[in-house]
Amino acid sequence: MKRMILTAALLAGVASGTAWAQSAADAINQRQAGFKAIAAATGDIKRVMDASGDLTTVAAKAEEVSAFGKRIPALFPTGSGTESGQRTRALAAIWQNKSDFDANAGIMVREADRLAAALKANDRTATAAAFGAMTAQCGVCHRPYRAPQ
């Protein structure tokens, strides 16, 4: 009887481990795609700023950054670092300082929302300040939490 219970527990552990590996891989894939998308959105905003174009045309890009920023904490579940066996630049410091990491994502959201408001108002001065604050916040996380390429 003990052997059957032990075997069942081991099989359940293997099954849940397999399911977890898929979840870690999914989280990694989603966050990598999301970070690429916000980099592209940021580039689009910068191009319009540099061309002195109509800023309102890229306000939705800042909203995309904000929307993804809200998802960041959930896209870094425990076990989705390099220990997952997946290719990721996420450093262990994320999970060692998860509250700081999550707070920084929240700050990025706030700055992206400020940028969206400035873009919608077609206010070049406010846009420049908000863009600088938002992109600086990216570096606040990249330095301690992302491995170099």
N, C-alpha and C positions, 0 to 999 in steps of 0.2 A: 504493500500500500504506500509506504513512504517513497519507494522507488517511482511509482506512478505519479505521485504528487510532484516529486523532484523533476521528473522528465517533463511533465506538463508545464511546470514553472520555467524550466529552461527553454522549452519551445516557445512559450509566450514571450520570454525575454528576447529570443532571437527574432521572433515576428515583430515585436514592437521596435527592436533595434533597426530592422529593415525599414519599417514604416518611418522611423525617426530619420534614417539616412535620406529617405525621399524628401521628408519635410525640410531637412537641412539643405539639401540640394535645391529644393524649390525656393527656399528663403534666399539662398546665395544667388540663384539665377534672377530672382525678382529684384533684389537690391542692386545687382550689377546692371541690369537693364534700366532700372530707375535712375541710378547715378549717371549713366550715359545719357539718358533722356534729359535730366536737368542740366547736364553740361551743355547739351545742344541748345536747350532753351535759353540758358545764360548767354551762350554765344550769339543767338539770334537777337537777344535784347541789346547786347554790346554793339552788334553791327548797326542796328537802328540808331542807337545813341551816337555812335561815331559818324554816321551819315547825316546826323541832324534831321532824321526822319520823324514821321508822326509817331510819337511814343505810344499812343493809344492802340496802335496796331499790334503791339507785343505785350499788352497787359495780361493777356491770357497765359503767356509764357511764365510770368512770375507766379500766376495762380497755379500752374502745373508744378512749379518748384515747391510752393507751399503745400499742395496736396500730397506730394511725395514725401515731404519732410514730416508730415503727420504720420506717415506709415513707417518711418525709419525705425523707431524702437521695436516694433513688432517684427521687423525683418531681420533682427539680430537675436533670435532665440538662443538660449544656451545650447551648446553643441554644434553651432553653425560656423565655427571658426575652422582653422586648419585641421583640428582634430577630427573633423567630419570626413577628411580624405578628399574634399573638394578643393579646387583651386580658388583661393580667396586671399585678398590682401588684408583682411580684417585681423587685427592684432588681439591677443588675449587681454590686453588692457581694457578693451571694450567691456568685457564681462567682469573684470576686476573693479571697474569704475562705472558700472552700468547707469547709476543715477546721474552722474556727470555727463555721460554720453547722451542719455535721453534728454537731459536738460539742454544740451547744446543743440540737439535736433529741434527742440522747441524754440530756441532762440533763432535758429535759421528760419523756421516757419514765420515767426514774428517779423523778421527782417524782409522775408519774401512778401508778406502781406503789406508791409510799408512800401515796398517797391511797386507792388501792383497798384496801390492807391496813387502813388506819384505818377506812374505811367498813365493811368486812367485820366489823371488831371492834366496830362501832357506838360508837366512841370519839370523842366530840365535840371534845375538846381536840386530839387528834392529827389529826382531820379538818380542823379549822380551820387548823392549822399547815401541813398538807400541801396543802390547797386554796390557801392563800396562796402557798406556794412554787411550786406548779405554775402558777398563773395569772401570777405574777410572771415566770416563765420565758417565758411567751408574749410579754410585753413586751420581754424581752431580745432576741428575734429581730425583733419587729415594728419596733422603733425603727430599727435600721440596715439591715434587709433588705426592708422593705415600704413601698411608696409610699403616701402618704395618698390618701384617696378624692377 
